[in-house]
């Protein structure tokens, strides 16, 4: 069972570079609940990660921080843990990210 950590990162109008770096840091440390606005306007909360140990075996070798960082400055690709598939969200549509703590 998981419980959200009590200090979510609330996203407002921030410089995107430190925000992007912070988002990657949390995602590489473990599972996070990311809330964002989808392109169609719908709000979504997605449990996701970039922690190498939690990614599919074949993707662990191919995935690097630099590859993810350089692909698109606004889009972030993540491993969605409830769908067991790669998904992405736009950094500009991010509402909050909450690291999830395992019990």
ZAMIVO-61076 format. One record per residue (C-alpha): residue number from 1; x, y, z. Coordinates in steps of 0.05 Angstrom, whole numbers, plus 5000, padded with zeros to 4 digits. Layout:
BEGIN
<NUM; <X; Y; Z>>
...
END
This chain:
BEGIN
<1; <5000; 5000; 5000>>
<2; <5025; 5070; 4987>>
<3; <5014; 5137; 5020>>
<4; <5029; 5204; 4989>>
<5; <5083; 5245; 5021>>
<6; <5055; 5306; 5056>>
<7; <5095; 5358; 5016>>
<8; <5071; 5359; 4944>>
<9; <5104; 5405; 4894>>
<10; <5050; 5454; 4873>>
<11; <5063; 5482; 4805>>
<12; <5046; 5553; 4788>>
<13; <5083; 5600; 4742>>
<14; <5155; 5578; 4751>>
<15; <5217; 5580; 4708>>
<16; <5210; 5514; 4670>>
<17; <5284; 5493; 4676>>
<18; <5287; 5485; 4752>>
<19; <5216; 5456; 4751>>
<20; <5236; 5405; 4698>>
<21; <5298; 5385; 4737>>
<22; <5257; 5378; 4801>>
<23; <5204; 5335; 4766>>
<24; <5258; 5289; 4738>>
<25; <5291; 5284; 4806>>
<26; <5227; 5260; 4840>>
<27; <5209; 5213; 4783>>
<28; <5278; 5181; 4784>>
<29; <5273; 5170; 4859>>
<30; <5208; 5130; 4858>>
<31; <5134; 5131; 4842>>
<32; <5099; 5199; 4841>>
<33; <5026; 5219; 4831>>
<34; <5028; 5270; 4776>>
<35; <4966; 5314; 4765>>
<36; <4962; 5350; 4699>>
<37; <4913; 5376; 4647>>
<38; <4908; 5331; 4586>>
<39; <4909; 5362; 4516>>
<40; <4833; 5352; 4512>>
<41; <4824; 5394; 4576>>
<42; <4810; 5335; 4622>>
<43; <4847; 5333; 4689>>
<44; <4886; 5269; 4704>>
<45; <4925; 5242; 4763>>
<46; <4974; 5189; 4741>>
<47; <5020; 5145; 4784>>
<48; <5086; 5143; 4746>>
<49; <5161; 5137; 4753>>
<50; <5229; 5139; 4719>>
<51; <5264; 5099; 4772>>
<52; <5307; 5049; 4732>>
<53; <5290; 4990; 4778>>
<54; <5215; 5000; 4765>>
<55; <5220; 5005; 4689>>
<56; <5211; 4946; 4642>>
<57; <5276; 4908; 4636>>
<58; <5287; 4924; 4562>>
<59; <5277; 4998; 4573>>
<60; <5326; 5004; 4631>>
<61; <5386; 5000; 4584>>
<62; <5359; 5047; 4531>>
<63; <5332; 5101; 4578>>
<64; <5379; 5156; 4600>>
<65; <5364; 5222; 4633>>
<66; <5397; 5260; 4575>>
<67; <5353; 5224; 4523>>
<68; <5290; 5242; 4561>>
<69; <5313; 5312; 4575>>
<70; <5331; 5329; 4503>>
<71; <5273; 5298; 4465>>
<72; <5222; 5354; 4478>>
<73; <5230; 5409; 4529>>
<74; <5155; 5410; 4546>>
<75; <5137; 5336; 4543>>
<76; <5159; 5287; 4596>>
<77; <5155; 5212; 4582>>
<78; <5143; 5168; 4642>>
<79; <5127; 5096; 4660>>
<80; <5054; 5096; 4682>>
<81; <5050; 5044; 4738>>
<82; <4975; 5031; 4735>>
<83; <4973; 5022; 4659>>
<84; <5042; 4988; 4656>>
<85; <5058; 5030; 4594>>
<86; <5095; 5092; 4573>>
<87; <5056; 5156; 4577>>
<88; <5073; 5230; 4573>>
<89; <5049; 5296; 4599>>
<90; <5066; 5368; 4583>>
<91; <5106; 5405; 4635>>
<92; <5066; 5467; 4619>>
<93; <5002; 5429; 4638>>
<94; <5030; 5402; 4704>>
<95; <4987; 5419; 4765>>
<96; <5024; 5381; 4820>>
<97; <5071; 5323; 4833>>
<98; <5068; 5284; 4898>>
<99; <5122; 5232; 4914>>
<100; <5090; 5168; 4939>>
<101; <5121; 5132; 4997>>
<102; <5118; 5056; 5001>>
<103; <5098; 5025; 5067>>
END
